[in-house]
């Protein structure tokens, strides 16, 4: 049974403004905990300083812990130390916190996590305003001295909150949505399913008086699978926190302010016009229906094999070449390989594709655009005319058109995948891209083209090249292991995943070795 944790963030709105209403809040929390306990569920309570300060000298918090519920700390990005001290004064030593990563943003994330570690917390159950990690909410990771295991869904994923901040009282329709999302998370390989709500989401507006419909809806969701977050085993161990005092609440505020200013400056710089790229030499026009793309072939007239590059990003493939993989081109040419480069539609010298009315990824450079799959098929067919083995090499989301074409029967002889995404969680990077507006919980938006779902139909040898500093996700490499595991399940030859040091471009010998393995596997030479 996959564990579920349900967080209740206490004194987040009403009590923080009116601390004298603590008896109301106490009755609400006590009643909720008793009814959850009767259903075999353990709730995860996260208290800000207001409730804890009022509870000092009473057994309220310690009684929750004795009953099997989890008592943690909640802050809004700058009062974590204050809230922690207040909870400790109630006779409870909290080990888990929601420190307010949303409020401090990316700039303050590391400092706030260091503060949590320095205050004695071993886990943080929180997420950022944007996904700081591809698998935020699906898998745990060690960071800045703590283990971070974010709630799987955000309030607006299941209808509890609008993106503009408007909150709704909990209703049965939202619980029905939660059950669907829980099943989806399990199918995506989530290690748990977690959600967070506030105590006032269960109450009449502006009060701490329970709304019977809201309370019934939540209790209907609770059973023995709902456990304390600290009881969920994780596969990572947090490094010990640095042996220095944790940043103060005031320091966290300063880091956040500096981050806001620097982030605004970066956005302004990105809007400034850059230097135009030098136009590459004219290549071959490949006709694709009523349009064309520009392709270019390098190497000897009679090569022993061909490497065909499938790139991602905004830069044309003929300009980018092997830049992300290092000085590979002269090594390949010297070994007798030929190379095909091309500018897919909308990049380099290739005109953009026509807009497809109603297609979910309207941007012409969105990963998985149907035109890019047709571009790849055209270049692959042209390379086949040389009559030698054709090895595909993809960079980043360039793996998507290769796999989509393979699923339709248009296969290279082998594929070398350089740091490609695995699924919807990694194909949209933390900073966003053309698919960032798609809902990861809407299956229909993603059906039929996620690499992890497509790679089983690849049908040819597969090699993954992955450096320990990924070009998008830095040291978080779950997308590499997930995609490699999916390829192994497909039954075709798969080269063992070896993580290369540093960045990928620093290991050109490893890139060439992967291509040689792919050629040998494709032609039966071992």
N, C-alpha and C positions, 0 to 999 in steps of 0.2 A: 504494500500500500504506500503510494507516494505521499510524503508528509506535506501538510499544509500549515502555514502559520498565519494568524490573523492578529494584526497590530491595532491597538486602540490608542491613539494619541490623545492624551488627556490635558485639559485646561488650555486648549489651543485657541479658543475664541471668547467664550462667555466668561469663564473663570479668570482669564488673564486680565480682562477689563473690570471684573467685579469679584475680587477675591473673597468678599464676605459671603458669597454664595457657595462656599465650600461644603456646608452640610448637604445641599442639594446634590452636588457633584459626588460626594461620598456615598450617598444613598444609591445614586445611579450606578456607580462602579461596583458597589457591593452586590446589588441586585443582578447586574449583568454577569459578574463572576460566578455567583451561585447558580444561576440558570445555565450557564455554559458548563459548569462542573457537573451538573445533573445530566448533561448530554455526553459526558466523557471528554470534553474539550478543554484544552489548556490555552488560555488567551495570553497575548503578549502586551502588557500594559507599558506605555512609554509616558513618563510624567515630566512635565515642565516644573519649574521651581515653585509655581504658585500653589498647586495642589500639595506638593511635598512639604512646603513651608507650613501650610495650614495643618498638615497631618503630623507634624513633629510632636512627639509625646503621646501619640496614639498608636494602636497596633494595626492600623488599616493596611499599610504596605506590607508589613511582615506577615499578616494574615493571608494576604493574596499569595505571597510566596509559599507559605506553608501549605496552602490549598493546591499547589501545583502550577499556579499561574506564574508567568515571567514578569519580573519587575525591572524595567530599564529606564533610561533617561531620554528625554526629548528636548531639543533646543532648536533655536532658529538661526543657527550659524554664528552666534556671538556670545551665548550665555551657557555654554556647555559646562564650564567649570562651576558656575553658580548653581545650575540645576543638579549637578552631581553631588555637590556638598549638601544640598537640601535633602536629597534622597538618602544620603548616608546618615543624616541626622535622624532619620526615621528607623534606624537600626538595620538597614538593608545595604549590602555592598553590591551595587549593580555592575554587571559585566558586559552588558550590551546597550548600545545607544543608537539613537537617530539624531545625529548632530546638526542636521540642517544643511546638507550639501547643496540643495537647491538654492538656498539663499546666498551662499558664498560663491557659487559659480565655479568654473574650472580653475580659475586663478587661485582660489582659496582652498581647493579640495585637499591638496597634499598637506597643507598646514593644519587644517581641521582634523584630518585623520591622524596626524602626528599628535595633536592635542588629545584626541580620544585614546590613543595608545598610552600616552604619558599619564593619563588619569586612571589607567588600569583596565580599560575596556579591551576585551578580546575579540568582540565582533561588532560590526556596524551594519545595521539593517536599514539602508538608506540608498537613495539614488540621486543623481544629479538632475539639473534642469534639462540637460541633453544627455544622451547615452555616452558616457565617457568610455565605454568598453563595449565591444560588439555584443557580448553575451550578458550584459547587465540585466539581472533578473532571472537568468537561466542557470548560471553556474557561479560558484564562488571563486574568489581570488584573494591572494595576499597582497596587501598594499600598505606601505607606510606604518608597518608594525601591527596591523589588525587584519582580520579576515572580513572582507566586505561581501555580504550576501544581500543584494537588493531585493525589495519586493518585486515579484514577477510582473505585476500589472500596476499601472498608475491609475489614479482615481478617474481620469477621463476615459481610460480604456473600457471601463465597465459602467460608465454613465453616472458616476457619483459626483462628477465635477466637470465643468466646462473649461476649455483652455483659457478663457478670459478670467478665471478665478471663481465664477459662480458655482456654488455648491448646492446639491440636491439632497433631500432626505432619502435615506435608503428605502427601496421598495422591492417587491418581489421580482419585478422585471430585471432589476440589476443583479439580483442573485441568480436568475436564470442565465444572464449573460456571463456571470462568473463561472458557472458550471461549464459553459461552452469553452471559455478561455482556459480553464483548468485542463480540459481534455486536449486542447490545442498545444498547451505548454508541454504536456506529457509526450505528445507526438513529436515535438521539437527537441526532446532530450533534456528537458529541464530537470534539475536535481531536486526541485521542490516546487511548490506553488505558494506564493506569498502575496498578501494584500494588506493595505493600511487604510484606516478610516479614523475619523475623529469622534469623540464621544457626542458632540453636538449634531453629528449626522444621524443620530438615533432619536433626536429630540425635536419638539416643536420649535420653530424659528425663534432665536433669541432667548431660549430657555434651556434648562437642564432637566426638564420634565420629559420622560420617555414618551415617544409616539408609539402606541401599541402596534401599528402596522409595520413600522421600521424595526422595532425590536423583534417581532415575530419573523420578519424576513431574515434577519441575521441569525436568529436561533435555528431557523430551518436549515441553515448552511452548516451549522456546527455539529460535529460528531467526533468519534475517537481519532480520526485522522488529523485533527487540528491539534497541533502540539506546540511546545515552546521552541522558539528559534534556536536556542542554545542546545537543544536536544537533538537537532538535526546534524548528523555526521557530515563533515566536509573533507575533501581530498587534499586540501592545502593547509600548510602550517604557516602562520604569520611569523615573519622574522621578529626578533626581539626589538622593542623600541629603542631608539637612540638614548644613550646615557646622558641626557641633558634635560633640564626642566621643559615640560610641555609648553607650547605657545599659550599665552594668556588670552582671555576673551578680547582684550583690547588689541592684541596683536592680530587676531583673526579679523577684526574689523578693518585694520590697516591693510592687510593683505588683500581683502576683498575690494577695498577702495582703489588700490593700485591696479588690481586686475581689471576693474571696470574702465579705468582711464586708458590703460595700455590696449585693451580690446577695442575700444573706440578708435584709437589711433591706427591700429592694424586695419580696421574696416575702411578708414579713410584712404590709407595707402593703397589698398586693393582697388579702389575706384580710380586711381590715377592712371593715365594712359601709359602703357609700357612701350618698349622699343619693338618695332615690327621685326618678325622673323625673316631671315634670308630665305627667299623662295628656292626650294630644291629643284634640281634639274627635272625636266619633263620626263615622265615615264610612259608606260603603256596604258591606253584607255581600254578598260574592260567594260563591255556593254552589259548592263543588267536590266532587261526590259526596256523601259523608256528613259532610263538614266544611265550614268556611267560612274566608275571610280577610276582612280589612277593607281597603277601598280608598277613595281620596279623589280627587276631580277638582277642579282649580283652573283659573280662566281664564274667558274669555268663552263664552257659550252656543254661538256659531258661530265657532270658531277657524279659522284658515287651515291649521293643522297641530297635531298632538298629539305631545308628548314623553312617553314612558312610561319611568319610571325603574326599573331593576332593581338593587337594592342587595345588598351582602354585609355581613358582620359581624353583631353581636348586637343592634344597635339597629334598631328598626322604620323602614321607609322613609319613613313619614309624618312621623316625628320628625326623621330625618336630612336629608331633602329634598336640596337642592343644597349642603349645607355643604361637602363635599369639593371642590366645583367653584367655590366663591365666590358672590358675590351675583348669581346668574344669574336667579333666579326673576322679579324685577321687570322685568328686561330682556326676558325672553321674553314675559311678559304684555303688556308695552307694545307688543311687536312683533306681537301678535295670536295668540300660541300658547296652546294649552291644555296642561295638565300632568296626568298621572295618577301618583299615588303609591300605594303599597300596602305593608302589613306582611306579608311572606311568613310562612309557617307557622313558629311558634316565636319570632316577634319582635313587638314592639309590642303591639297589641291582638289579633293573630291567634293562636289556640291552636296548640300544636305538633302536628305530624302524628303519626299512629299509628306505632309502631315497626314496621319491616319486618323480620321474622325472617330472619336470614342475610344481610341487606344489609351490604356491607363498610364503609360509612360510617354506623355506627349512630347517631352523634350527630345530632340533628335539624337542627343548623345546619351540618353538613358541606357544603362546596361540592359541588354535583352531586347533592344529595339529590333523588330523583324527585319528592317533593312540591313542591319549589321550581319544577321545570319545569312542573308542572301549574298552580301558582299563576300563573306568568308567562303561560301560555297563556290562562288565564281572564281576566286583566287585558287582554291583547292583544285577545281577542275582544270584550270590553266596549268598548274604545277604538274598535274598528272600526265600532261602531254609529253613530258620528258622521259617517261617510262622508268623512273627510278623511285625508290622508297621516299615517301613524303612524311616528314616528322613535323607535327604542329608544335609550336612553342607559343604559349599564351602568357601575357603579362596582366596581372591584376584581373579586372572584370572582363578582359579579353577572352577568358575561358568560357564565358557564357555562350557566345555564338558558336564556338567549336562544339560544345556539348549539345546545344540545340540542334545543330546540323547533324551530329552523330546520331542523335535520337531518331532522326528522320532517314537514316541510312547513308548519310554523306560523311564518311569517316576518313581521317588520315590513317597512316600506318601505325602511328603511336602519338602520344601527347605528353609533352613536358610542360607542366603547369607551374608558372612562377608566381607564387604568392596570390593566387586567385581566391575570391571569397567562396564560402561554402553554402551560404543560405541567406535568407532575408536579413538575419541579424548582423552579418558581416558585409553584405553587399552595399549597405548604407553605412558609410563611415561615420565616426562621431561628429564630424563637422557638417554632415549632411551631403547629399548629392541630388541628382534629378529625381530620385525615387523616395526622397525623405518624407514626402507628404503621404505616402501610402501607409495604410494601417497594417502593422505586422500581424495583427490578430484577425485580419480578414483573409481567410484562406483563398477566396476567389481571386484576390489581387495578385497572388503569387503562384498560383497553380501552373505547373507545366514548364517552369524554366529555372527554378532554383538549382544551382549546381549539384548540391547534395542529392537532390531527387533525380537529376538527369544522368549522373555519372555511372549509374548501374547499366545504362544502355550504351556506354562508350564502346565496348566491344574490342578495344585494342589496348596494348600496353600503356601504362600510365606511370609517370614519375612526377613527384612533387618536389619543387625547390623552395625552401623556406629558410630565411635567415632569422636569427633570434631577435633582430630589430626589424620587425615587419614595416613595410613602407606606409601602412595605414594604421595598424593597431599596435605598433611598437612591440612590447614584449608579451602581448596577449595573443597566443597562437592557437587557440581552440579551433579556429576555422581551418587550420592546416590539418590537425589531427582528425577532425570530424569528416573532412572531405576525403582524406586518405582512407579512413575506416570505411566510408561509403564505397570507395573504389574497390577495396579489398572484398567487400560483400558482393560486388558485381561479378567476381570470378575471373576477370582478365588479369594478366601479369601486372603486378604493382611493385615498383621499386621501394624498398624500405625507406621510411621518412627519416632523414638525418638533418638536424638543425645546424645550419652554417653559422659561424660566428660573425657578429657585426651586421653590416648591411649586405644585401645580395650582390651588389656590384663589386664588392671586395673579393669575390670568389669566382672569377671567370673559369678557372680550371674545373671547378665543380659543375658549372653550367655545361661546359663541353663534355664532361664525363657523363652527365645525365643524358645529353643528346646521343652520345655513343651507346649508352645502355639502351636507350629507346630504339636505336637502329638495330642493335643486336637482337633485342627481344622481338622486334617486328619481323626480322628476316630469319629467325631461328638460330642465330649464332650466339652461343652462351659462353 
